């Protein structure tokens, strides 16, 4: 789970109008006491559980809402401007994958 500080930095980099409100809310959240460890463990267990094939099919069958579709289009436009060529996009994915694998727990 990303740290709120990292998420705020990512939002600042994106610079979209919606990001400004998200940053405001995230900074307010930083001022709140941390969650109860038991509650955090329950949320983590729910968010990391494996979905059954039926649950995945049911979720994929629900069409995107209008706001979700516009948000997706906005992110795609931003990504294509930021990484205009297939080589740029592949280089980004490779860097992101290296960063992600570096953060994963080793057995």
C-alpha positions as CSV (number, residue, x, y, z in Angstrom):
1,X,0.0,0.0,0.0
2,X,1.6,3.3,-1.0
3,X,2.3,5.9,1.7
4,X,0.2,9.0,1.6
5,X,3.2,11.2,1.1
6,X,4.1,9.2,-2.1
7,X,0.6,9.5,-3.3
8,X,0.6,13.3,-2.8
9,X,3.9,13.6,-4.7
10,X,2.4,11.5,-7.6
11,X,-0.7,13.8,-7.6
12,X,1.5,16.9,-7.7
13,X,3.3,15.4,-10.7
14,X,0.1,14.7,-12.5
15,X,-1.1,18.3,-12.1
16,X,-4.7,17.7,-13.2
17,X,-7.5,19.9,-11.7
18,X,-8.9,16.8,-9.9
19,X,-5.4,16.2,-8.4
20,X,-5.5,19.5,-6.5
21,X,-8.6,18.5,-4.6
22,X,-7.2,15.1,-4.0
23,X,-4.0,16.6,-2.6
24,X,-6.0,18.8,-0.3
25,X,-8.0,15.8,1.1
26,X,-4.9,13.7,1.4
27,X,-3.0,16.4,3.3
28,X,-6.0,16.7,5.7
29,X,-5.9,12.9,6.1
30,X,-2.3,13.1,7.2
31,X,-3.4,15.3,10.2
32,X,-5.8,12.6,11.4
33,X,-4.6,9.9,13.9
34,X,-3.4,6.7,12.3
35,X,-6.0,3.9,12.0
36,X,-6.4,1.1,14.6
37,X,-3.9,-1.7,13.7
38,X,-6.8,-4.2,13.8
39,X,-8.9,-2.2,11.4
40,X,-5.9,-1.8,9.1
41,X,-5.3,-5.5,9.2
42,X,-8.9,-6.2,8.2
43,X,-8.8,-3.7,5.4
44,X,-5.5,-5.2,4.1
45,X,-7.0,-8.7,4.2
46,X,-10.0,-7.6,2.2
47,X,-8.0,-5.7,-0.3
48,X,-5.5,-8.4,-0.9
49,X,-7.8,-11.4,-1.0
50,X,-8.0,-13.4,-4.2
51,X,-11.2,-13.1,-6.1
52,X,-13.0,-16.1,-7.6
53,X,-13.4,-16.2,-11.3
54,X,-17.2,-15.5,-10.8
55,X,-16.4,-12.3,-8.8
56,X,-14.0,-11.1,-11.5
57,X,-16.6,-11.8,-14.3
58,X,-19.3,-10.0,-12.4
59,X,-17.1,-7.0,-11.8
60,X,-16.0,-6.8,-15.4
61,X,-19.6,-7.0,-16.6
62,X,-20.5,-3.7,-14.9
63,X,-19.9,-0.9,-17.4
64,X,-17.9,2.2,-16.4
65,X,-19.9,5.2,-15.3
66,X,-19.7,8.4,-17.2
67,X,-17.2,10.0,-14.7
68,X,-15.0,6.9,-14.6
69,X,-14.9,6.8,-18.3
70,X,-13.9,10.4,-18.5
71,X,-11.3,9.9,-15.8
72,X,-9.8,7.0,-17.8
73,X,-9.8,9.0,-21.0
74,X,-8.0,11.9,-19.1
75,X,-5.4,9.5,-17.8
76,X,-4.8,8.0,-21.2
77,X,-4.4,11.5,-22.8
78,X,-1.9,12.5,-20.1
79,X,0.1,9.3,-20.5
80,X,0.2,9.6,-24.2
81,X,1.4,13.2,-24.0
82,X,4.0,12.3,-21.3
83,X,5.2,9.2,-23.2
84,X,4.5,9.9,-26.9
85,X,6.2,7.0,-28.6
86,X,6.0,3.2,-28.0
87,X,9.7,3.2,-27.0
88,X,9.0,5.9,-24.3
89,X,6.0,3.9,-23.0
90,X,8.0,0.7,-22.9
91,X,10.9,2.4,-21.1
92,X,8.4,3.8,-18.5
93,X,6.9,0.4,-17.9
94,X,10.3,-1.2,-17.4
95,X,11.3,1.5,-14.9
96,X,8.0,1.2,-13.0
97,X,8.3,-2.6,-12.9
98,X,11.8,-2.4,-11.5
99,X,10.6,0.1,-8.8
100,X,7.7,-2.2,-8.0
101,X,9.7,-5.4,-7.7
102,X,12.2,-3.6,-5.5
103,X,9.4,-2.9,-3.0
104,X,8.1,-6.5,-2.8
105,X,8.9,-8.6,0.2
106,X,11.4,-11.3,-0.4
107,X,10.7,-14.8,1.0
